[in-house]
Amino acid sequence: MIALFTNVFAAIGTCVLVGLVGGLVYGLMTDDLVTSLGYGLGIGAAAGAVFGVIAAVRSET
């Protein structure tokens, strides 16, 4: 059961981190850093939730 939650939270954390980095890069290019970071965080959290569910389903528990 611990491995299940580890996989889920790792997927969510990874996607949020990638979303924040992407939002930072895009925000620096468009001079709208706050909005781009918000979008990156939201998209990363949504993608992390999807991949987290996939990780939960595929985990061997």
N, C-alpha and C positions, 0 to 999 in steps of 0.2 A: 504494500500500500504506500509506503514511503517513496518507493521508486516511481510510482504513478504520479504523485504530487511533484516530485523532483523534475520529471519530464515535462509536466504541464507548466510549471513555473519557469523552467528553463526556456521553453518555447515562447512564452509570453514575454519574458525579460529580453530575450534575443531580438524579437520583433520590435519591441518598444525601443530598444537601443538603436536598431537600424533605422527606424522611423525618425528618431530624434536626430541622428546624424544626417539623414537625407533632408530633413526639415531645416537643419542648420546650414547645410550647403546651399539649398535652394533659397533660403532666406538671405544669405549673404549675396547671392546673385541678383535678387530682386529688391533688396533694401527693405524688406518687410519681415524682419527676423521673428517677431513675436507670433504673428499669424502663421508663418511657415512652421515654426516649432510646434504650435498647437495642432496644425494639420498632421504633421509627422507623428506626434504623440497619439492622436486619435486613430490614424490609419495603422500605426504600429500596434496599438492595443487591440484593434479589431482583428488584424492578421494574427496576432499572438493568440487571441481567443480561438480562432479557427484552428491554428496549428496545435494549440494546447488540447483541443478536443480530439484531434487526430492522434496526438501523442498518447492521450488517455486510452483511446480505443485500441491502439496498437501495442500498448504496454503489456508485458507479460507479468501478471500479478497472481 
